[in-house]
């Protein structure tokens, strides 16, 4: 599975993009990503998840997942993150900073 996270917005308006491939991640990290991706049910989420209360200077995430020949992209604002997706976004954000 490959997951690309692109984060835009925030106070500085800086874009950060990082791709994670479970085939080359360390086994424990790959297992974490797969577990979080499964819990988020990525392929069944809508293409866009709007915020119920839009706010300026919040992050916006574009998440593209590719697995077994399928691809799905989700665009979601920080304020609109569903609870099932938040742990995956947080993991990916933290890992992107460490790499």
TORTOR-595851 format. One line per 5 residues: number of its first residue (from 1); their letters; for each residue x, y, z of C-alpha. Coordinates in nm, 4 decimals. Each point is the difference from the previous one (the first is absolute). Example, Ala and Ser with C-alpha at 12.3 -4.5 7.8 and 13.67 -1.06 7.14 Angstrom:
2
1) AS) 1.2300/-0.4500/0.7800  0.1370/0.3440/-0.0660 $
END
This chain:
99
1) XXXXX) 0.0000/0.0000/0.0000  0.1193/0.3494/-0.0805  -0.1413/0.3040/0.1746  0.0883/0.3552/-0.0973  -0.0862/0.2767/0.2442 $
6) XXXXX) 0.0062/0.3600/-0.1155  -0.0605/0.2609/0.2686  -0.0680/0.3601/-0.0981  -0.1092/0.3111/0.1849  0.0707/0.1011/0.3552 $
11) XXXXX) 0.1289/0.3422/0.1030  0.3059/-0.0180/-0.2261  -0.1773/-0.1625/-0.2938  0.2777/-0.2537/-0.0484  -0.0681/-0.3149/-0.2002 $
16) XXXXX) 0.1492/-0.3287/0.1167  -0.0316/-0.3207/-0.2015  0.1256/-0.3465/0.0895  -0.0645/-0.3480/-0.1388  0.0109/-0.3109/0.2163 $
21) XXXXX) 0.0317/-0.3469/-0.1512  -0.0726/-0.2921/0.2313  0.2227/-0.2213/-0.2170  0.3102/0.1966/0.1054  -0.0924/0.1247/0.3474 $
26) XXXXX) 0.1353/-0.1876/0.3011  -0.2379/-0.2849/0.0847  -0.1366/0.1585/0.3190  -0.0708/0.3298/-0.1798  -0.1561/-0.1760/-0.2983 $
31) XXXXX) -0.2270/-0.1917/0.2386  -0.1001/0.3262/0.1716  -0.0868/0.1642/-0.3327  -0.1988/-0.3010/-0.1189  -0.1910/-0.0233/0.3292 $
36) XXXXX) -0.0827/0.3735/-0.0008  -0.0928/-0.0023/-0.3696  -0.2312/-0.2966/0.0522  -0.1653/0.1682/0.2997  -0.0503/0.3184/-0.2066 $
41) XXXXX) -0.1698/-0.2015/-0.2780  0.1714/0.2267/-0.2537  -0.1528/-0.1397/-0.3179  -0.3507/0.0612/0.1331  0.0543/0.3627/0.1019 $
46) XXXXX) -0.1366/0.2717/-0.2304  0.2345/0.1940/-0.2287  -0.0525/0.3153/0.2045  -0.0859/0.0404/0.3653  -0.0974/0.3614/0.0683 $
51) XXXXX) 0.0346/0.1652/0.3369  -0.3282/0.0712/0.1773  0.1558/0.3290/0.1175  0.2621/0.1269/-0.2479  0.2838/0.1942/0.1614 $
56) XXXXX) 0.2851/0.1879/-0.1569  0.3577/-0.1085/0.0646  -0.0950/-0.3636/0.0621  0.1828/-0.2782/-0.1772  -0.1493/-0.1803/-0.2950 $
61) XXXXX) 0.1011/-0.3552/-0.0802  0.0051/-0.1819/-0.3315  0.0418/-0.3698/0.0562  0.0554/-0.2354/-0.2945  0.0043/-0.3724/0.0650 $
66) XXXXX) 0.0983/-0.2679/-0.2515  -0.0442/-0.3679/0.0733  -0.0489/-0.3088/-0.2161  -0.0566/0.2041/-0.3147  -0.2554/0.2309/0.1633 $
71) XXXXX) 0.0542/0.3705/0.0653  -0.2065/0.2478/0.2005  0.0624/0.3633/0.0930  -0.1624/0.1759/0.2931  0.0120/0.3730/0.0703 $
76) XXXXX) -0.0888/0.0976/0.3548  0.0488/0.3053/0.2165  0.1552/-0.0291/0.3433  -0.3263/0.1091/0.1606  -0.1968/-0.2600/-0.1960 $
81) XXXXX) 0.2160/-0.3050/0.0753  -0.2187/-0.2969/0.0905  0.1059/-0.1831/0.3141  0.0878/-0.3135/-0.1966  0.2405/0.1917/-0.2268 $
86) XXXXX) 0.1686/0.2198/0.2619  0.2388/-0.2683/0.1386  0.1343/-0.0786/-0.3492  0.0488/0.3693/-0.0856  0.1786/0.0576/0.3322 $
91) XXXXX) 0.2279/-0.3019/-0.0550  0.0876/0.1119/-0.3535  0.0620/0.3598/0.1116  0.2288/-0.1094/0.2829  0.1904/-0.2410/-0.2240 $
96) XXXX) 0.0412/0.2673/-0.2701  0.1629/0.2349/0.2522  0.2415/-0.2722/0.1187  0.1184/-0.0889/-0.3519 $
END
